[in-house]
């Protein structure tokens, strides 16, 4: 990667306010996958583009612990490779491609209970129509800077002590962590939730609305406390 490309990846401009919903996500998180299916449904019905951006839970945990770098291995390494492609595509403003590969990935890993491996990531990217150049970005360590910058942007939008996902609706001056759900609402319920989130983010004086996690995760496991 040349110096000009590296500089672009360090400062990927976010879409102009009012044009897109920005969704910062970690592809390994089952909660995030459920929220994303709701978002895709609502965005298509409201004709709202989605800007997919990286959010590394490993990086958030490292920052919270005061570590310099996030250490990733196993499944986390695969998720990190996924986020490299997301930020490579973000630098080219090809957010639709990120949405496609996430859909392929989620149908396998989250809906199909397939282990998140590098071959699964490669198959997802190929079936989503990603070029060989973009697929190679999954192995480009120079994109780690872009992941860090995007993760920090997510925290800047939603505040400290957040996780994945962070959603910034169009025209919003800030974002929210979530909404977290065990299954995506449909029909009018989906639209009403969208409008509620948009209203919440527009009220700068209101900064937290929370309910304890009493239900099980989408994969059936008992969730840890937030």
RANOR-V55105 format. One record per backbone hydrogen bond with DSSP energy under -1.0 kcal/mol. NH is the residue of the N-H (numbers start at 1). CO is the residue of the C=O. Records with the same first field share a line. If there is no record, write none. Layout:
NH: CO  CO
This chain:
6: 2
7: 3
8: 4
9: 5
10: 6
19: 16
21: 49
22: 168
23: 51
24: 166
25: 53
29: 26
33: 29
34: 30
35: 31
36: 32
37: 33
38: 34
39: 35
40: 36
41: 37
42: 38
43: 39
44: 40
45: 41
46: 42
48: 43
51: 21
53: 23
55: 25
60: 56
61: 57
62: 58
63: 59
64: 60
65: 61
67: 62
76: 73
78: 74
79: 75
80: 76
81: 77
82: 78
83: 79
84: 80
85: 81
86: 82
87: 83
88: 84
89: 85
90: 86
91: 87
93: 90
94: 89
98: 94
99: 95
100: 96
101: 97
102: 98
103: 99
104: 100
105: 101
106: 102
107: 103
108: 104
109: 105
110: 106
111: 106
114: 108
117: 115
121: 117
122: 118
123: 119
124: 120
125: 121
126: 122
127: 123
128: 124
129: 126
130: 125
135: 131
136: 132
138: 135
139: 136
140: 137
143: 140
144: 141
147: 143
148: 144
149: 145
150: 146
151: 147
152: 148
153: 149
154: 150
155: 151
156: 152
157: 153
158: 154
159: 155
166: 24
167: 176
168: 22
172: 169
175: 157
176: 167
178: 165
189: 186
191: 187
192: 188
193: 189
194: 190
195: 191
196: 192
197: 193
198: 194
199: 195
200: 196
201: 197
203: 200
204: 202
206: 203
214: 212
217: 221
220: 217
